[in-house]
Amino acid sequence: MKRNLLYIIASLLLFSSCNKYVADFKTARCSNPQQNFKYSKAAELESALDELVQKGVPGVVLAVQSDEGYWATAKGYARIEDKTPMQLCHLQYLQSISKTYLAIAILRLHEEGKIDLDESITKHLPHQYHHYISGAEKVTVRMLLNHTSGIPEYNFLPAYVSYLLQHPTHYFQPEDYLKYLDGKKLVFTPGSKHVYTNTNYVILSMIADSISGDHAKLIAEVIFKPLGLTTTFYRNDPGYLKYPEIVNSYWDRYSDGVIENASVLQRMNVSTLVGDDGIVTTPVDAIKFLKGLAEGKLLCDSTMRQMKTWVNDSKGEKIYGLGLVYRMINGFEAYGHSGGGIGAGCELYYFPEKHLYYFVALNLGTVTDSPLHSELLRIRDKLYDIMLK
Amino acid sequence: MKKNFLLVGVCLAVFVRSDGQDKVNKSYRNFPVIITIQFHSLTLPFRDFKSNFSNVGFGVGTEVSFNGKRDWVQQFSATLNRNQTIGNGVLFSTQTVWRPTIVDQFYGEIKAGVGYNYCLRPVESYRPENGKWVTVGNKGKGMFTLLGGASAGYDNYSSSAYISPFVSYQFMVLKGYNKSFPIVPETVLQAGSRVHF
């Protein structure tokens, strides 16, 4: 009897000892792209980034495209455990910057006459999906694009977050995100105000799927191929987030300035996100993308004007277009997007007056607060000061 | 969630015999040893039941009666929550327990209390120090915890040593998990026994 009990207990312990949170994801050392250009602000920017990694960011990359040309640098570690240095050839998570890519794909469908931005989403989203969304018939495609739909956010629902943390390797299907919204009312009258939610872009990806068959292929077709983005990946193969050049990811679970390797959670989470996230890229490709968009290589002028038609925030200030964030930084207009996830954070913006594009990416999670972030924000502002002076 | 709690409460109320209080064994002995085996999960109550059958841990505790009977007691326990996906933890808690008789020697329980939960990280972690990354092992964090739950068990009093098995479903709210998620829900499914010496 006692022996049987011991067997049972031992079996249970053995069964429960498999830690799905841990995996040994090495980040490969790779060949950096050739840089034959000396940027006049390089020394100051390098110094600021050195300070950033000193203060508690594992690794960072920065790329700048200005009238002086293209310049980029990498600091810190792509993986702390074996001190793999961060390199410019490493793949960075774009997180919510992916929304800009999807918005362009949707706008291309609009240019081809396959989607009317001001029609209800129920026209394009199959009933099997839109029945989860209360008041879906009042929501238009444009409202999804500029976050004025009033559809609730799935990303911060306790049921979703707790399930994600307890099951880091669970593969969520797009419909699973909508199931979390089942029975929930719109949080405001559609079109009446702007509230940023990831849900809007999950739905847009499903709309793009229903029209084109596969929104990931559509994005590759209308963006990656014409711009020659050879180191940008999104659902091109099931294992695209296992590419050896992908950086390891870290997060501060308890907001106490201590970080842990969250690569398993990050990779699995990003691999299941659709439309609102999911793209990985190199700094050079990130800049090429935004430059291509700003130079009119992706959308026609009238569509670009719609994309840059800004809705206001609660203070009455311009905040968001169709997949583009509007910001005023040091008195200069900028548009692009920011991204934050469990194990990464990034910004990609264009300053038209300065003819300046910049991309910065970290392998430290920015979606949950950390005391490490206060230094991060201060040094980011320092980067703005240097780049924009 | 509220509905489920109400349902549990109503069921207990219906099944508690009206003369249950009188039937309570008055020869209750304080300070039994409570031993539990438990399954821990980071989940909202009454969700993700599959997870409630993984992450095995153990607990020990005791209890003392308020009135010399078994129906109102204060429990004290220390439990090891083994959950390698989110990090193992140790919970020290105390709960006030209402334990009405349902039928004969079978009883129900509703309990609530507070605790201190020290949760480790699931992997080796690092903190920045003078520009370098210093390992801090699986360094964890202590959190104030609110607990509540329902149980059912069997208690057949004997003047000699006897055991009283039970099963319990507990819901916990951890305060201060991080700044973005200031409270986090966890559940524990327990099976165990009080050993009255």
HADDOCK unambig.tbl for C-alpha pairs under 7 A between the chains (distance, minus, plus):
assign (segid A and resid 12 and name CA) (segid B and resid 56 and name CA) 6.45 0.50 0.50
assign (segid A and resid 13 and name CA) (segid B and resid 56 and name CA) 6.29 0.50 0.50
assign (segid A and resid 16 and name CA) (segid B and resid 54 and name CA) 6.11 0.50 0.50
assign (segid A and resid 16 and name CA) (segid B and resid 55 and name CA) 5.09 0.50 0.50
assign (segid A and resid 16 and name CA) (segid B and resid 56 and name CA) 6.22 0.50 0.50
assign (segid A and resid 17 and name CA) (segid B and resid 84 and name CA) 6.98 0.50 0.50
assign (segid A and resid 19 and name CA) (segid B and resid 84 and name CA) 5.40 0.50 0.50
assign (segid A and resid 19 and name CA) (segid B and resid 85 and name CA) 5.56 0.50 0.50
assign (segid A and resid 20 and name CA) (segid B and resid 85 and name CA) 5.96 0.50 0.50
assign (segid A and resid 21 and name CA) (segid B and resid 85 and name CA) 5.17 0.50 0.50
assign (segid A and resid 53 and name CA) (segid B and resid 131 and name CA) 6.89 0.50 0.50
assign (segid A and resid 54 and name CA) (segid B and resid 130 and name CA) 6.78 0.50 0.50
assign (segid A and resid 54 and name CA) (segid B and resid 131 and name CA) 4.02 0.50 0.50
assign (segid A and resid 55 and name CA) (segid B and resid 128 and name CA) 6.83 0.50 0.50
assign (segid A and resid 55 and name CA) (segid B and resid 131 and name CA) 6.53 0.50 0.50
assign (segid A and resid 56 and name CA) (segid B and resid 128 and name CA) 5.18 0.50 0.50
assign (segid A and resid 159 and name CA) (segid B and resid 44 and name CA) 6.31 0.50 0.50
assign (segid A and resid 162 and name CA) (segid B and resid 42 and name CA) 5.75 0.50 0.50
assign (segid A and resid 162 and name CA) (segid B and resid 43 and name CA) 5.22 0.50 0.50
assign (segid A and resid 163 and name CA) (segid B and resid 43 and name CA) 6.25 0.50 0.50
assign (segid A and resid 165 and name CA) (segid B and resid 86 and name CA) 6.71 0.50 0.50
assign (segid A and resid 166 and name CA) (segid B and resid 41 and name CA) 6.88 0.50 0.50
assign (segid A and resid 166 and name CA) (segid B and resid 42 and name CA) 5.65 0.50 0.50
assign (segid A and resid 166 and name CA) (segid B and resid 85 and name CA) 6.26 0.50 0.50
assign (segid A and resid 166 and name CA) (segid B and resid 86 and name CA) 6.35 0.50 0.50
assign (segid A and resid 253 and name CA) (segid B and resid 178 and name CA) 6.65 0.50 0.50
assign (segid A and resid 254 and name CA) (segid B and resid 177 and name CA) 5.65 0.50 0.50
assign (segid A and resid 254 and name CA) (segid B and resid 178 and name CA) 4.56 0.50 0.50
assign (segid A and resid 255 and name CA) (segid B and resid 178 and name CA) 5.00 0.50 0.50
assign (segid A and resid 255 and name CA) (segid B and resid 179 and name CA) 6.08 0.50 0.50
assign (segid A and resid 257 and name CA) (segid B and resid 127 and name CA) 6.43 0.50 0.50
assign (segid A and resid 258 and name CA) (segid B and resid 125 and name CA) 6.53 0.50 0.50
assign (segid A and resid 258 and name CA) (segid B and resid 126 and name CA) 5.51 0.50 0.50
assign (segid A and resid 258 and name CA) (segid B and resid 127 and name CA) 4.67 0.50 0.50
assign (segid A and resid 259 and name CA) (segid B and resid 125 and name CA) 5.52 0.50 0.50
assign (segid A and resid 259 and name CA) (segid B and resid 126 and name CA) 5.28 0.50 0.50
assign (segid A and resid 259 and name CA) (segid B and resid 127 and name CA) 6.26 0.50 0.50
assign (segid A and resid 260 and name CA) (segid B and resid 123 and name CA) 6.56 0.50 0.50
assign (segid A and resid 260 and name CA) (segid B and resid 124 and name CA) 6.52 0.50 0.50
assign (segid A and resid 260 and name CA) (segid B and resid 125 and name CA) 4.43 0.50 0.50
assign (segid A and resid 260 and name CA) (segid B and resid 126 and name CA) 6.32 0.50 0.50
assign (segid A and resid 368 and name CA) (segid B and resid 179 and name CA) 6.98 0.50 0.50
assign (segid A and resid 368 and name CA) (segid B and resid 180 and name CA) 5.23 0.50 0.50
assign (segid A and resid 369 and name CA) (segid B and resid 179 and name CA) 5.60 0.50 0.50
assign (segid A and resid 369 and name CA) (segid B and resid 180 and name CA) 5.82 0.50 0.50
